[in-house]
Amino acid sequence: MILGQGLMFSLWARGSRDGRTTWGALRGADSVRSADIGSGPRAGLELVQRLRADARINADRRFHAVRGHLLEMAGDRSAALEAYRVAARVATNLQQQRYLNQQVTRLQAPPGPVAK
């Protein structure tokens, strides 16, 4: 899965609706996608952090869901849990909220045995 793709689409859609395209933010989200492909979750998290200051992005569930996924991949379950909670809180429809709350429930459960 390419993590930044949903975030990029969201930015494009918001820019299209209000007549402004946030090209700088789109380039940043594209960097997140590229970092995810080859550099691991920490590199993606560093790039996501740069996008956090943009209120339009920070208000979108995709931003928090991507951040939660990267945090989980990096082994930070508690921070991932909080990111998914925020994503569920700002989600705009019931289906999105259900999915994100499933992630919250999954992370609240004790971790299972590590597969070898």
Buried (B, 14 or more C-beta within 10 A) or exposed (E): EEBBBBBBEBBBEBBEEEEEEBEEBBEBBBBBBBBBEEEEBEBBBBBBEEBEEBEBBBEBBBBBBBBBBBBBBBEBBEBBBBBBBBBBEBBEEEEBBEBBBEBBEEBEEEEEEEEE
